[in-house]
Amino acid sequence: MYNLIPNLNIKGDSTFITIFLYIVVVIIAFVFAITTGNTIAKEANVIGTLRATGYTKVELIRHYMTMPMLVTLAGAVVGNILGYTALKDFTSSAYYGSYSLPTYVTLWNPTAFINTTVIPLLIMLAINFIMLSGKLSLSPLKFIRRDLSRRQKKKAFKLNTKIGIMKRFRIRVIFHNLPNYITIFIGIFFANAILLFGFLFTPMLDKYQEDITTNLLAGHQYLLKAPVETMSEDAEKYAVNVLKTPEDKFKSEEVTVYGISDNSQYIDVNLNDGVYISNAYAEKHDIKNGDEITLYEQFGSEEYRFTVEGIYYYPASLCVFMDRKSFNSTFGNDENYFNGYFSENEITDIDNIYIATEITVDDLTKTSRQLKLSMGSMMNIFLVFGIVMFMLIVYLLSKLIIEKNSQSISMTKILGYHNSEINNIYIMTTSIVVVLSMLMTIPVADIVLKQVFEYFLREYSACRRIEKRRINIKKSGIMPDFFC
């Protein structure tokens, strides 16, 4: 069973990387589409002449799509070659740092080829085709006249004369180049999304570690192979079993069911009211008070239904808490059955042969520390990509705005404006738009990434595994969710 666990976590990681890949591809396709649109505007006379002499819209679309598709194809080929040669060691070292994996053999993977080559090419094809179809649908006469607008031009609206001339000039520049500035806004949104992708990893693990350490069930949690009594004063008996959620809209995963002793000093809730679940379970599966949950045996067909009477704040894992008597009645155990102890201090009077495992703070936080060590360097990829994408988008689109306004800039020079004044009009205007776009897109990117993370985290089971204790736990027949 535990041999399959790395595969499950790697699958979850692949979802994370796939989302990132598609965001990058959309940004690149987006930049290609804008650049090609600017090229069409420059070559409008030629396009109009070609259309008038018999060239079809499809032929022109094919011409302008050739270069973006060739560049994307070349990148995909180079990426595949590097992925199967030089870069594979970088990824494999990250997983060797987290799991005890056997020596792997590099094989060609058709699924990876589809995800990293075929789908990006289709995305590039679709975005550029939609843009070109819209741009080239104008009549030949409009191209010859260089009139690429679809709507009739309206008179510029009046601006308050109390506004200074330079401010009015900047406002005119913004409205004249509004489509390009909207494009900058969208591009910066994607770039900020990638940057946040990289920046949030370490704080997320720190918060996870903080939640676990401040919301422990007990300082020491013992899982026994057989019920054994202890003289330790602060030891409290509990029973535990592991069930699994149904395979529906979420991936099936293990849920730890605890049977808690009466008047527990570790679980501060009145379990006589019924079944409680951890807030981690409630939030991940959108469960509220009064809802009925259905769980199944891990290796059987037995079905268990529980009505949720309350939610207990325990963010470390997916858990169900119930009275120990109800637990034993539900699972067909003796009335006084137990197979574990909660204790703030170490229990020393139980022979190690009866202890399947001891769960401490160090065990529960080992995952976050492992991930920081193994995946921390991988997060730098997101930061580098985000910075590069941000600079690329701002540079290319700012360049397009300058080129689009080249005639106006020439006129201002003729009228006697200095370079510093022209920069103050065009460069400063673009800088203001960039800063405002950053401030506006960061909250939006935060909301979007929250939804994205909720989606890809569903590919992970609720827990992380600790290798060195698995064999002993497996022998006990009981595998809590954080050790499953």
ABEGO torsion letter per residue (X at the ends): XAAAAAAAAAAAAAAAAAAAAAAAAAAAAAAAAAAAAAAAAAAAAAAAAAAAAGBBAAAAAAAAAAAAAAAAAAAAAAAAAAAABAAAAAAAAAAAAABBBBBBBBBBBAAAAAAAAAAAAAAAAAAAAAAAAAAAABBAAAAAAGBABABBBBBBBBBBAABBAAAAAAAAAAAAAAAAAAAAAAAAAAAAAAAAAAAAAAAAAAAAAAAAAAABABABBBBBABBBBBABAABBBBBBBBBBBBBBABBBBBBBBBBBBBGBAABBBBAAAEBBBBAAAAAAAGBBBGBBBBBBBAABABBBBBBBABBBBBAABBBBBBBAAAAAAAAGBBAABBABBBBABBBAABBAAABABBBBAAAAAAAAAAAAAAAAAAAAAAAAAAAAAAAAAAAAAAAAAAAAAAAAAAAAAAAGBBAAAAAAAAAAAAAAAAAAAAAAAAAAAAAAAAAAAAAAAAABBABBBBAAAAAAAAAAGBBBAAAX
